[in-house]
Amino acid sequence: MTIYEIKKKLKKNIGHDVYIRYNLGRNKHEDYKVKIKELYDHIFIVDSKLGIKSFSYSDIMTNTIHIDY
């Protein structure tokens, strides 16, 4: 999957609830229910109960995070 394809999927889901699984390594992960707020050149911003977080598109490419749309 390319960065262009990732941005395209995220753009379709701005304002919608999605689930993010953040891989912390060594079989540890965090799950978030978030809304995609904004897209920028290198990062995207999400909003959850815990506050605002940012992730890079390369996090998706390297499987550091997984998004269920």
Beta strands, then each sheet from edge to edge (+ up, - down):
strand 1: 17-25
strand 2: 28-39
strand 3: 43-48
strand 4: 51-56
strand 5: 65-68
sheet 1: 4+ 3- 2+ 1- 5+
end
